Amino acid sequence: MWTIGQLAQATRTTVRALRHYDQIGLLRPSERTQNGHRRYGPDDLRRLYRIRALRTFGLSLDEIATALEAPASMPTLLRAHLASLSRRATEIDALRTQLTRLLDHDDPADYLKALEMMAMLDAYFTPEQQDSLAARREELGPEAIETAKGEWLTLVESLLGCVRTGAAPDSREARDLVARWDALAAGFHTGGAGTETAARQMWAENSEEISARLPWGADEMRALMVYVNEVRSQHA
């Protein structure tokens, strides 16, 4: 028989943990002395090892108690716990991806802006749509993305020129520019129409905040989007 201190030392368990296990009924000592001191036997030792083994899987003490009292329930319990771990692994992968994107910003002052944008994306794009967009960026690579950014900046300037000069939405120049705009966007929205719809809704409801990150004012960008939609409507 072991005292609580001897059992704790032999199994590298804290006395505090053993007392807690006793209090909740998870591991009660086989005997107590006349003075009330705990005494643990071989069966208690085996039960403690089982508790510790199940604890390494991340099971709660309540789940461990259920598994030990009803061994037949253990497969179901472990499958449910495995499913929970798989969900957590997916969430951790998503967090890792977000942190990696955040750390891509060279200037720490940009971190808060990046965090705001991440929160905005979460509000409009499903996790699957965000994964699709991230996978497409990965597939294209940094060089192609920078080229696309340059082309988009040029398109914005050209379309703003049409807005400023009052070019007719059905003019050949306007049609060609918007066709290039849509083709460029389609190269990123590989998740289907859903991602493009979400992007347009995000812009419509957050144009002021998004424009603050662009070289042009919010009023100009809103006028541009109105013009682009007018051009599209000519060929709807």
Stockholm file with secondary structure:
# STOCKHOLM 1.0

chainA/1-236         MWTIGQLAQATRTTVRALRHYDQIGLLRPSERTQNGHRRYGPDDLRRLYRIRALRTFGLSLDEIATALEAPASMPTLLRAHLASLSRRATEIDALRTQLTRLLDHDDPADYLKALEMMAMLDAYFTPEQQDSLAARREELGPEAIETAKGEWLTLVESLLGCVRTGAAPDSREARDLVARWDALAAGFHTGGAGTETAARQMWAENSEEISARLPWGADEMRALMVYVNEVRSQHA
#=GR chainA/1-236 SS CBCHHHHHHHHTCCHHHHHHHHHTTSSCCSEECTTCCEEBCHHHHHHHHHHHHHHHTTCCHHHHHHHHHCGGGHHHHHHHHHHHHHHHHHHHHHHHHHHHHHHTCSSGGGHHHHHHHHHHHHHHSCHHHHHHHHHHHHHHHHHHHHHHHHHHHHHHHHHHHHHHHTCCTTSHHHHHHHHHHHHHHHTTCTTCHHHHHHHHHHHHHHHHHHHTTSSSCHHHHHHHHHHHHHHHHTTC
#=GC SS_cons         CBCHHHHHHHHTCCHHHHHHHHHTTSSCCSEECTTCCEEBCHHHHHHHHHHHHHHHTTCCHHHHHHHHHCGGGHHHHHHHHHHHHHHHHHHHHHHHHHHHHHHTCSSGGGHHHHHHHHHHHHHHSCHHHHHHHHHHHHHHHHHHHHHHHHHHHHHHHHHHHHHHHTCCTTSHHHHHHHHHHHHHHHTTCTTCHHHHHHHHHHHHHHHHHHHTTSSSCHHHHHHHHHHHHHHHHTTC
//
